[in-house]
Amino acid sequence: MDESPTEHFEHAEHAEHVALLGDRRLTMVSITIALLAVLAAAVGSLETIETAATIGAKNHAVLLQAKASDAWSYYQAKSMKQNLYAALSETAGPKSQDFADKARRYAEEQKTIEAQARDLESRSEAALETSETHERRHHILTVAVTLLHIAIAIATIAIILRGMLWPWRAAIGLGAAGAIAAAAAYLA
């Protein structure tokens, strides 16, 4: 969620105005709003971090998969040369041994290249799994920060209604739900 970098100042200003009224209930509501705003800002930052981590991990996975594809292409080229030299070794007469040696060399190189390609594919899959973890966290944090913003709005209703407790209690409940959801993003 895009937020103004000075949004927390607005909440502090509202709290200051309410504090001047001297009403204890309104002061508690204002403090609650300020705390919810801080929590919303923190969860919003975590959401942004998870989004960036998702993109970074996916990009890394694509890069590794491209390198694996390159390695498999190189493997195929070595395989074609190995097959060519193996066929030539059977029909070349006096150069048969040279061709057989080259065929063996290419066969050995293929083993190394195959191991590298499989390693790159494995690392690519791991990076994709990491990106999925970050993406799942992002979605949970989006819900959490939304709950916190709704809680702030509902707590503001308590101020407008001059200290009625039901909106304040509802805001505390929604704020708690948002905080629990944010924690759950990292526990599950």
Secondary structure, 3 states (H helix, E strand, C coil): CCCCCCHHHHHHHHHHHHHHHCCHHHHHHHHHHHHHHHHHHHHHHHHHHHHHHHHHHHHHHHHHHHHHHHHHHHHHHHHHHHHHHHHHHHHCHHHHHHHHHHHHHHHHHHHHHHHHHHHHHHHHHHHHHHHHHHHHHHHHHHHHHHHHHHHHHHHHHHHHCCCCHHHHHHHHHHHHHHHHHHHHHHHC
